[in-house]
Amino acid sequence: MDAHFIEWLNLMVRWVHVIVGIAWIGASFYFVWLENNLDRSVKNPELAGELWAIHGGGIYHLQKYNLAPASMPKHLHWFKWEAYTTWISGVLLLSVVFYINANTYLIAPGSELSAGATIALGVGGLVGGWLVYDLLCKSPLRHQSALLGMVLLLALTLAAWGLSHYMTGRAAYVHVGAIIGTMMVGNVFFVIMPAQRALVAAIEAGTKPDPSKPKNALLRSRHNNYLTLPVVFIMISNHFPSTYGSDWNWLILLAIALVSVAVRHYFNTRHNGQQFVWVLPAAILAMLVMAYVTAPAPIAAEQDAKGLISDTQAQALISKHCGACHAAQPTSPAFATAPAGVILDNLQQIRLQNERIYQQVVATQVMPLGNMTQMTTLERQQLGQWLQQGQ
Ligand code: HEC
């Protein structure tokens, strides 16, 4: 398909995905906040709690029923399309970015799996992830939230580690995000919605609703709430090659997931006291430690001894390994214009991007994309040395 058309398809689908994703996560944050901040001292025995709030110049009064009101209101708003459209647009985006150009974006350099098999692995991961998660939630582990969380985190880390053998770092990350997103939308579709339908049906039939279903729905909705921060990081992770580009990318993902779940926990328990307030400085410290340990190793002194490479040699390396894409007129069919606006046609343009090139080619080695031109370690070292030499 035409590269220019794919770019616009990407733009449209991504735009929709972000908008509906904000609507979904916004509603999730809001309702968990509401649940946590209800004033439960209300006298009315029908009510679980209430909340007064002011927003946008108006005063609101919200009430939560213990189980259900005596009769159904005429208009009851259901939150579901935010979740469904986020997932649908997400799967489309996954296809537009990774599956159409599988050789460029999806397949790990050196992987023996074909494009079709790698795509099947990705899609299979989404389905398999949901099945494993749902089984865990129905197992005896469901009574021990912390343990369930740990097992889940370990399973996802294993998935990240496994996928990173067959997929590029960025594709492996986004697939783990898509697995989590599928678990979240599965919770809405298979657990929360049926529970709500049963509740409404019972009210309408005038029978007593089964309290176990809403309880289960609330638990799954809590899971979704904790999963949002890791997912949001993953969705922006493609901007940060020192995370997905590292050999230890799966471990970095685990560390960031732990930090974000802890921060979410602090915000979810804040109304009960400040016993988790230490999480905030600890999270900042953890992020700084990660920045430190992921820092690229400086080029070893012995390599310096190999002597300087000339501007002409450096330019030849760039032209060989980057020229197909990073040119004013790319020859690669996958790109209509230079990706990320980075044009490396002459020495001046190359010098302008000095640090970015170092980061992409030497420190994290995520460029050339998918190492399609099979750039060797020696070539990376040579280019790295030249970049560090300065003008
Ligand atoms: C097959 C095409 C392809 C090749 C070959 C390639 N790149 Fe890229 N490059 C891309 C794409 C696509 C992006 C945009 C990545 C993104 O979406 O984050 C990019 C982004 C970049 C960026 C900007 C990253 C940022 O956001 O800071 C730099 C710098 C870069 N490439 C340098 C290089 C260098 C140097 C080489 C050669 C050693 C190279 N690339 C080879 C496709 C390619």
Residues whose N, C-alpha, C, O or C-beta is under 5 A from the ligand:
A	BS01	HEC	N238 I318 H321 C322 C325 P339 A340 V342 R356 I357 Q360 V361 M367 P368 L369
